[in-house]
Amino acid sequence: MGKSFLRAMENERLEDSGFYYTLLLISGKYKVAILYTLATFEVVRFNEFKRFIKMISYKTLSATLKELEADKLIIRTEYPQIPPRVEYRLSERGRSLIPVLDAICSWGEQNRL
């Protein structure tokens, strides 16, 4: 077990652990899908997300992108033109999370029932 998790359990403060913080950042139905889309395609526009993640609503996509931007996992770039163009990309912090997500995916593939 990770030292951070064990330390949190000893102090009965799971919410102070790195484990808990990481879960907060990636929890949500579509956050991991959005992060992987950006890891795969590097720069993605709003409507492209809808094509890649078909079941997500515009409202949910917008809210989730705002959360990921607030958590500094993605960078939103708006270009002043008509019609407006907005692009999203992973921040350095977001890119550093991809190996963690890869490990979770590998575990799931190996242990799927």
C-alpha positions as CSV (number, residue, x, y, z in Angstrom):
1,M,0.0,0.0,0.0
2,G,1.1,3.6,-0.6
3,K,2.5,5.4,2.4
4,S,0.1,8.3,1.9
5,F,-2.9,6.0,2.1
6,L,-1.5,4.2,5.2
7,R,-0.7,7.5,6.9
8,A,-4.2,8.7,6.2
9,M,-5.7,5.5,7.6
10,E,-3.6,5.8,10.8
11,N,-4.8,9.3,11.4
12,E,-8.3,8.4,10.2
13,R,-8.2,11.2,7.7
14,L,-8.6,9.6,4.3
15,E,-9.6,13.0,2.9
16,D,-6.1,14.3,3.6
17,S,-4.4,11.6,1.5
18,G,-3.0,11.8,-2.0
19,F,-5.2,8.8,-2.9
20,Y,-8.3,10.7,-2.0
21,Y,-7.2,13.8,-3.8
22,T,-6.5,11.8,-7.0
23,L,-9.9,10.2,-6.8
24,L,-11.5,13.6,-6.5
25,L,-9.8,14.8,-9.7
26,I,-10.8,11.8,-11.8
27,S,-14.2,10.9,-10.3
28,G,-17.1,11.6,-12.6
29,K,-18.7,9.7,-15.4
30,Y,-16.8,11.3,-18.3
31,K,-13.6,12.8,-16.8
32,V,-11.3,9.9,-17.7
33,A,-12.9,9.7,-21.2
34,I,-12.2,13.4,-21.8
35,L,-8.6,13.0,-20.5
36,Y,-7.9,10.0,-22.7
37,T,-9.5,11.8,-25.7
38,L,-7.0,14.7,-25.2
39,A,-4.1,12.3,-24.6
40,T,-5.0,10.6,-27.9
41,F,-5.8,13.6,-30.2
42,E,-3.8,16.3,-28.3
43,V,-6.0,19.3,-29.3
44,V,-9.8,18.8,-29.3
45,R,-12.6,21.3,-30.0
46,F,-15.9,21.2,-28.1
47,N,-18.0,19.6,-30.8
48,E,-15.3,17.0,-31.5
49,F,-15.7,15.8,-27.9
50,K,-19.4,15.1,-28.8
51,R,-18.3,13.0,-31.7
52,F,-15.7,11.0,-29.7
53,I,-17.9,10.6,-26.5
54,K,-21.3,10.1,-28.1
55,M,-23.4,9.6,-25.0
56,I,-22.3,12.8,-23.2
57,S,-24.8,15.8,-23.3
58,Y,-23.6,19.3,-24.1
59,K,-24.4,20.4,-20.6
60,T,-22.4,17.6,-18.9
61,L,-19.5,18.1,-21.3
62,S,-19.4,21.8,-20.6
63,A,-19.5,21.3,-16.8
64,T,-16.9,18.6,-16.9
65,L,-14.5,20.6,-19.0
66,K,-14.9,23.5,-16.6
67,E,-14.1,21.2,-13.7
68,L,-11.0,19.8,-15.4
69,E,-9.9,23.3,-16.2
70,A,-10.4,24.5,-12.6
71,D,-8.3,21.5,-11.5
72,K,-5.6,22.6,-13.9
73,L,-5.7,19.3,-15.8
74,I,-6.6,20.8,-19.1
75,I,-6.0,24.1,-20.9
76,R,-8.8,26.0,-22.7
77,T,-7.7,28.3,-25.5
78,E,-10.3,30.6,-27.0
79,Y,-9.5,32.3,-30.4
80,P,-11.2,35.6,-31.0
81,Q,-12.8,35.0,-34.4
82,I,-16.3,34.5,-35.9
83,P,-17.5,32.0,-35.2
84,P,-15.6,31.6,-31.9
85,R,-13.1,28.7,-31.8
86,V,-12.2,27.0,-28.5
87,E,-9.7,24.3,-28.2
88,Y,-8.7,22.0,-25.3
89,R,-5.4,20.3,-24.5
90,L,-3.9,18.5,-21.6
91,S,-1.8,20.6,-19.3
92,E,1.5,19.3,-18.0
93,R,-0.3,18.3,-14.8
94,G,-2.9,16.5,-16.9
95,R,-0.3,14.7,-18.9
96,S,1.4,13.5,-15.7
97,L,-1.9,11.8,-14.8
98,I,-2.1,9.6,-17.9
99,P,0.3,6.9,-16.7
100,V,-1.8,6.5,-13.6
101,L,-4.9,6.1,-15.7
102,D,-3.1,3.7,-18.0
103,A,-2.2,1.6,-15.0
104,I,-5.9,1.5,-13.9
105,C,-6.9,0.5,-17.4
106,S,-4.3,-2.3,-17.5
107,W,-5.5,-3.6,-14.2
108,G,-9.1,-3.6,-15.5
109,E,-8.2,-5.4,-18.7
110,Q,-6.3,-8.1,-16.7
111,N,-9.0,-8.6,-14.1
112,R,-12.2,-8.2,-16.1
113,L,-14.6,-11.0,-15.3
